[in-house]
Every structure is written in C-alpha cells, then in structure tokens.
Amino acid sequence: MGHLVLYCQPGAPATRIAGEHGGMPKVQLKARPVDGEANAALIAFVASHLGITRASVSLVQGGASRIKRIEVQAFSDEALKEAFQGTLR
C-alpha cells in the first residue's frame, strides 16, 4: 500500500493536476469544499488518474485541510510519486 501527500485547491474551474505547491503535487478540484464533496472528488480523480477503482483509494489525513494524505492499494510510494510527478513534466 502506498501513500502520497497532495496539495488540493477546491473550487477551481476544472479538476486537474496543476504543477506543484511546496514540493507536493497540486490538484485543483472543481468541487467545492462543502459536505465532503471536494474529498470525494479527489478520491474519484486519483482513482481515474491511476486507472483503479475508487475503493482502492482512501483519504487517511487532512479531511478539512488543503494538504491531504491518501493511501492507495496495489501501488508503492515510489509508483504513486512517479504517477503524479510524471504528469508535471
């Protein structure tokens, strides 16, 4: 199981990876931070980006913060970092 720390910006015009913020991949989320909508959108986006089911992705820290720590089954920390860093080039 792999872990990754992301910086999230809710309420953006579109959901996408938008560079880095403080050394973390920055994910802009179209969803607003209301009633967990942004957290659910983040899980769906990560799962789609990695080509896995949403059930394989968990938010383990940062439910009410812009800095989120996610856990992904069947991926190592290195594989997750590469999957998100590779899109920044």
Buried (B, 14 or more C-beta within 10 A) or exposed (E): EBBBBBBBBBEBEEBBBBEEBEEBBBBBBBBEBEEEBBBBBBBBBBBEBBEBEEEBBBBEEBEEEBEBBBBBEEBEEEBBBEBBEEEEE
